[in-house]
Amino acid sequence: MTQDDFLVLLQKEIQRENALHVNDLLEDIPEWDSMAMLVALNVFDEIGVEVDIDDLEKCKSIKDILQKAGFDA
């Protein structure tokens, strides 16, 4: 899976109409809430990366999420 594939999957799973970009801040994404975090954990599971909710809560941007997923964002 590429970084772009991951972003498209995450976008779809959190039910966001607009594309996600590396420099997006999570606080600026209305769909990013506690439910979206749980959905994101499932996306991480799908790609075989173990991340816990505490790690995800520390993320401030899409770049942070991509780095947790193992991409060089």
N, CA, C and O atoms as a GROMACS GRO file, in nm:
protein
  292
    1MET      N    1   0.085  -0.118   0.000
    1MET     CA    2   0.000   0.000   0.000
    1MET      C    3   0.089   0.124   0.000
    1MET      O    4   0.187   0.132   0.074
    2THR      N    5   0.053   0.217  -0.084
    2THR     CA    6   0.129   0.342  -0.091
    2THR      C    7   0.072   0.442   0.011
    2THR      O    8  -0.035   0.422   0.068
    3GLN      N    9   0.145   0.549   0.029
    3GLN     CA   10   0.099   0.656   0.117
    3GLN      C   11  -0.034   0.713   0.065
    3GLN      O   12  -0.125   0.738   0.144
    4ASP      N   13  -0.043   0.733  -0.065
    4ASP     CA   14  -0.166   0.786  -0.124
    4ASP      C   15  -0.283   0.689  -0.102
    4ASP      O   16  -0.394   0.732  -0.072
    5ASP      N   17  -0.258   0.559  -0.118
    5ASP     CA   18  -0.362   0.459  -0.094
    5ASP      C   19  -0.411   0.467   0.050
    5ASP      O   20  -0.530   0.460   0.078
    6PHE      N   21  -0.315   0.481   0.142
    6PHE     CA   22  -0.349   0.491   0.285
    6PHE      C   23  -0.437   0.614   0.310
    6PHE      O   24  -0.536   0.605   0.381
    7LEU      N   25  -0.400   0.727   0.252
    7LEU     CA   26  -0.477   0.850   0.271
    7LEU      C   27  -0.618   0.837   0.215
    7LEU      O   28  -0.714   0.883   0.276
    8VAL      N   29  -0.631   0.775   0.100
    8VAL     CA   30  -0.764   0.755   0.040
    8VAL      C   31  -0.848   0.662   0.128
    8VAL      O   32  -0.966   0.688   0.150
    9LEU      N   33  -0.788   0.556   0.177
    9LEU     CA   34  -0.860   0.464   0.265
    9LEU      C   35  -0.903   0.534   0.394
    9LEU      O   36  -1.017   0.518   0.438
   10LEU      N   37  -0.813   0.610   0.455
   10LEU     CA   38  -0.846   0.682   0.576
   10LEU      C   39  -0.957   0.783   0.551
   10LEU      O   40  -1.050   0.796   0.630
   11GLN      N   41  -0.947   0.855   0.441
   11GLN     CA   42  -1.049   0.953   0.404
   11GLN      C   43  -1.185   0.886   0.392
   11GLN      O   44  -1.285   0.935   0.445
   12LYS      N   45  -1.188   0.773   0.324
   12LYS     CA   46  -1.313   0.699   0.305
   12LYS      C   47  -1.368   0.651   0.440
   12LYS      O   48  -1.487   0.664   0.467
   13GLU      N   49  -1.281   0.596   0.522
   13GLU     CA   50  -1.325   0.537   0.648
   13GLU      C   51  -1.376   0.641   0.748
   13GLU      O   52  -1.466   0.611   0.827
   14ILE      N   53  -1.321   0.762   0.746
   14ILE     CA   54  -1.372   0.864   0.839
   14ILE      C   55  -1.484   0.946   0.774
   14ILE      O   56  -1.533   1.043   0.831
   15GLN      N   57  -1.523   0.904   0.654
   15GLN     CA   58  -1.635   0.964   0.581
   15GLN      C   59  -1.614   1.112   0.553
   15GLN      O   60  -1.701   1.195   0.577
   16ARG      N   61  -1.495   1.142   0.502
   16ARG     CA   62  -1.460   1.279   0.466
   16ARG      C   63  -1.471   1.294   0.315
   16ARG      O   64  -1.419   1.212   0.240
   17GLU      N   65  -1.538   1.400   0.271
   17GLU     CA   66  -1.553   1.425   0.128
   17GLU      C   67  -1.423   1.475   0.066
   17GLU      O   68  -1.386   1.430  -0.043
   18ASN      N   69  -1.355   1.566   0.133
   18ASN     CA   70  -1.232   1.626   0.079
   18ASN      C   71  -1.112   1.535   0.104
   18ASN      O   72  -1.106   1.462   0.203
   19ALA      N   73  -1.018   1.542   0.012
   19ALA     CA   74  -0.896   1.463   0.024
   19ALA      C   75  -0.816   1.506   0.147
   19ALA      O   76  -0.821   1.621   0.190
   20LEU      N   77  -0.743   1.411   0.201
   20LEU     CA   78  -0.651   1.439   0.311
   20LEU      C   79  -0.513   1.466   0.252
   20LEU      O   80  -0.472   1.402   0.156
   21HIS      N   81  -0.443   1.562   0.312
   21HIS     CA   82  -0.310   1.600   0.266
   21HIS      C   83  -0.211   1.595   0.382
   21HIS      O   84  -0.248   1.613   0.498
   22VAL      N   85  -0.088   1.570   0.350
   22VAL     CA   86   0.018   1.555   0.450
   22VAL      C   87   0.019   1.670   0.551
   22VAL      O   88   0.038   1.646   0.670
   23ASN      N   89   0.001   1.791   0.505
   23ASN     CA   90   0.014   1.908   0.593
   23ASN      C   91  -0.114   1.945   0.667
   23ASN      O   92  -0.116   2.043   0.741
   24ASP      N   93  -0.222   1.868   0.649
   24ASP     CA   94  -0.347   1.897   0.720
   24ASP      C   95  -0.329   1.876   0.869
   24ASP      O   96  -0.274   1.775   0.914
   25LEU      N   97  -0.378   1.974   0.946
   25LEU     CA   98  -0.381   1.959   1.091
   25LEU      C   99  -0.511   1.890   1.130
   25LEU      O  100  -0.617   1.921   1.076
   26LEU      N  101  -0.501   1.795   1.222
   26LEU     CA  102  -0.619   1.720   1.262
   26LEU      C  103  -0.726   1.810   1.323
   26LEU      O  104  -0.846   1.785   1.306
   27GLU      N  105  -0.685   1.913   1.392
   27GLU     CA  106  -0.783   2.004   1.453
   27GLU      C  107  -0.865   2.080   1.349
   27GLU      O  108  -0.972   2.133   1.380
   28ASP      N  109  -0.816   2.084   1.226
   28ASP     CA  110  -0.888   2.151   1.118
   28ASP      C  111  -0.976   2.057   1.037
   28ASP      O  112  -1.041   2.099   0.941
   29ILE      N  113  -0.979   1.931   1.074
   29ILE     CA  114  -1.060   1.831   1.005
   29ILE      C  115  -1.184   1.803   1.090
   29ILE      O  116  -1.174   1.734   1.192
   30PRO      N  117  -1.300   1.854   1.050
   30PRO     CA  118  -1.421   1.838   1.131
   30PRO      C  119  -1.456   1.692   1.160
   30PRO      O  120  -1.513   1.661   1.265
   31GLU      N  121  -1.422   1.603   1.068
   31GLU     CA  122  -1.456   1.462   1.087
   31GLU      C  123  -1.366   1.392   1.188
   31GLU      O  124  -1.396   1.280   1.232
   32TRP      N  125  -1.255   1.457   1.226
   32TRP     CA  126  -1.160   1.394   1.317
   32TRP      C  127  -1.210   1.408   1.460
   32TRP      O  128  -1.199   1.515   1.520
   33ASP      N  129  -1.264   1.301   1.513
   33ASP     CA  130  -1.314   1.297   1.650
   33ASP      C  131  -1.280   1.161   1.709
   33ASP      O  132  -1.205   1.084   1.649
   34SER      N  133  -1.334   1.131   1.826
   34SER     CA  134  -1.299   1.005   1.891
   34SER      C  135  -1.343   0.884   1.808
   34SER      O  136  -1.274   0.782   1.807
   35MET      N  137  -1.455   0.895   1.738
   35MET     CA  138  -1.499   0.785   1.652
   35MET      C  139  -1.402   0.767   1.534
   35MET      O  140  -1.371   0.654   1.496
   36ALA      N  141  -1.356   0.878   1.478
   36ALA     CA  142  -1.260   0.871   1.368
   36ALA      C  143  -1.130   0.806   1.414
   36ALA      O  144  -1.066   0.735   1.336
   37MET      N  145  -1.090   0.830   1.537
   37MET     CA  146  -0.969   0.768   1.590
   37MET      C  147  -0.985   0.616   1.595
   37MET      O  148  -0.893   0.542   1.561
   38LEU      N  149  -1.101   0.571   1.639
   38LEU     CA  150  -1.125   0.427   1.644
   38LEU      C  151  -1.124   0.366   1.503
   38LEU      O  152  -1.071   0.258   1.481
   39VAL      N  153  -1.184   0.438   1.409
   39VAL     CA  154  -1.183   0.393   1.270
   39VAL      C  155  -1.040   0.390   1.217
   39VAL      O  156  -1.002   0.297   1.146
   40ALA      N  157  -0.962   0.491   1.252
   40ALA     CA  158  -0.822   0.496   1.208
   40ALA      C  159  -0.743   0.376   1.262
   40ALA      O  160  -0.657   0.322   1.193
   41LEU      N  161  -0.773   0.335   1.384
   41LEU     CA  162  -0.706   0.217   1.439
   41LEU      C  163  -0.734   0.095   1.353
   41LEU      O  164  -0.647   0.010   1.334
   42ASN      N  165  -0.856   0.084   1.301
   42ASN     CA  166  -0.889  -0.027   1.212
   42ASN      C  167  -0.810  -0.018   1.081
   42ASN      O  168  -0.769  -0.120   1.027
   43VAL      N  169  -0.790   0.103   1.031
   43VAL     CA  170  -0.710   0.122   0.910
   43VAL      C  171  -0.566   0.076   0.935
   43VAL      O  172  -0.506   0.010   0.851
   44PHE      N  173  -0.513   0.111   1.050
   44PHE     CA  174  -0.378   0.064   1.086
   44PHE      C  175  -0.374  -0.088   1.091
   44PHE      O  176  -0.279  -0.150   1.042
   45ASP      N  177  -0.478  -0.150   1.150
   45ASP     CA  178  -0.484  -0.296   1.154
   45ASP      C  179  -0.484  -0.355   1.014
   45ASP      O  180  -0.419  -0.457   0.988
   46GLU      N  181  -0.558  -0.292   0.923
   46GLU     CA  182  -0.566  -0.342   0.785
   46GLU      C  183  -0.431  -0.346   0.716
   46GLU      O  184  -0.406  -0.432   0.631
   47ILE      N  185  -0.343  -0.253   0.752
   47ILE     CA  186  -0.210  -0.251   0.688
   47ILE      C  187  -0.105  -0.321   0.775
   47ILE      O  188   0.014  -0.322   0.741
   48GLY      N  189  -0.149  -0.380   0.886
   48GLY     CA  190  -0.058  -0.458   0.969
   48GLY      C  191   0.033  -0.376   1.058
   48GLY      O  192   0.142  -0.420   1.092
   49VAL      N  193  -0.011  -0.256   1.096
   49VAL     CA  194   0.068  -0.171   1.184
   49VAL      C  195  -0.005  -0.156   1.316
   49VAL      O  196  -0.123  -0.120   1.320
   50GLU      N  197   0.065  -0.184   1.424
   50GLU     CA  198   0.004  -0.177   1.556
   50GLU      C  199   0.026  -0.038   1.616
   50GLU      O  200   0.138   0.005   1.638
   51VAL      N  201  -0.085   0.029   1.640
   51VAL     CA  202  -0.085   0.162   1.702
   51VAL      C  203  -0.193   0.161   1.807
   51VAL      O  204  -0.302   0.110   1.784
   52ASP      N  205  -0.163   0.217   1.923
   52ASP     CA  206  -0.269   0.223   2.024
   52ASP      C  207  -0.330   0.363   2.028
   52ASP      O  208  -0.275   0.457   1.972
   53ILE      N  209  -0.441   0.374   2.094
   53ILE     CA  210  -0.517   0.499   2.097
   53ILE      C  211  -0.435   0.612   2.158
   53ILE      O  212  -0.449   0.727   2.116
   54ASP      N  213  -0.352   0.582   2.256
   54ASP     CA  214  -0.269   0.686   2.318
   54ASP      C  215  -0.172   0.746   2.217
   54ASP      O  216  -0.150   0.868   2.216
   55ASP      N  217  -0.113   0.662   2.132
   55ASP     CA  218  -0.023   0.711   2.027
   55ASP      C  219  -0.099   0.798   1.928
   55ASP      O  220  -0.049   0.901   1.883
   56LEU      N  221  -0.219   0.755   1.894
   56LEU     CA  222  -0.298   0.828   1.796
   56LEU      C  223  -0.344   0.963   1.851
   56LEU      O  224  -0.350   1.062   1.777
   57GLU      N  225  -0.375   0.968   1.979
   57GLU     CA  226  -0.416   1.094   2.042
   57GLU      C  227  -0.306   1.198   2.042
   57GLU      O  228  -0.334   1.318   2.047
   58LYS      N  229  -0.181   1.155   2.035
   58LYS     CA  230  -0.067   1.247   2.033
   58LYS      C  231  -0.044   1.310   1.895
   58LYS      O  232   0.028   1.408   1.882
   59CYS      N  233  -0.106   1.252   1.793
   59CYS     CA  234  -0.090   1.302   1.657
   59CYS      C  235  -0.158   1.438   1.643
   59CYS      O  236  -0.270   1.458   1.690
   60LYS      N  237  -0.090   1.529   1.577
   60LYS     CA  238  -0.143   1.663   1.554
   60LYS      C  239  -0.176   1.689   1.408
   60LYS      O  240  -0.248   1.784   1.375
   61SER      N  241  -0.123   1.604   1.319
   61SER     CA  242  -0.140   1.627   1.176
   61SER      C  243  -0.150   1.494   1.102
   61SER      O  244  -0.122   1.388   1.157
   62ILE      N  245  -0.190   1.503   0.978
   62ILE     CA  246  -0.192   1.385   0.892
   62ILE      C  247  -0.050   1.332   0.877
   62ILE      O  248  -0.030   1.211   0.868
   63LYS      N  249   0.047   1.420   0.873
   63LYS     CA  250   0.187   1.377   0.865
   63LYS      C  251   0.223   1.286   0.982
   63LYS      O  252   0.289   1.184   0.963
   64ASP      N  253   0.179   1.322   1.102
   64ASP     CA  254   0.204   1.238   1.220
   64ASP      C  255   0.143   1.100   1.203
   64ASP      O  256   0.204   0.999   1.237
   65ILE      N  257   0.021   1.096   1.151
   65ILE     CA  258  -0.048   0.969   1.130
   65ILE      C  259   0.027   0.885   1.027
   65ILE      O  260   0.046   0.765   1.044
   66LEU      N  261   0.070   0.950   0.920
   66LEU     CA  262   0.145   0.877   0.817
   66LEU      C  263   0.274   0.820   0.872
   66LEU      O  264   0.314   0.709   0.836
   67GLN      N  265   0.341   0.895   0.957
   67GLN     CA  266   0.465   0.844   1.017
   67GLN      C  267   0.437   0.726   1.107
   67GLN      O  268   0.516   0.631   1.110
   68LYS      N  269   0.327   0.728   1.181
   68LYS     CA  270   0.288   0.613   1.264
   68LYS      C  271   0.261   0.491   1.177
   68LYS      O  272   0.285   0.378   1.219
   69ALA      N  273   0.211   0.515   1.056
   69ALA     CA  274   0.180   0.407   0.963
   69ALA      C  275   0.305   0.355   0.892
   69ALA      O  276   0.299   0.256   0.818
   70GLY      N  277   0.418   0.422   0.914
   70GLY     CA  278   0.543   0.376   0.855
   70GLY      C  279   0.581   0.443   0.725
   70GLY      O  280   0.671   0.397   0.655
   71PHE      N  281   0.513   0.551   0.691
   71PHE     CA  282   0.546   0.624   0.568
   71PHE      C  283   0.639   0.740   0.600
   71PHE      O  284   0.633   0.797   0.709
   72ASP      N  285   0.724   0.775   0.505
   72ASP     CA  286   0.815   0.889   0.520
   72ASP      C  287   0.745   1.013   0.472
   72ASP      O  288   0.771   1.063   0.363
   73ALA      N  289   0.655   1.064   0.555
   73ALA     CA  290   0.575   1.181   0.516
   73ALA      C  291   0.657   1.308   0.528
   73ALA      O  292   0.606   1.417   0.499
   0.00000   0.00000   0.00000
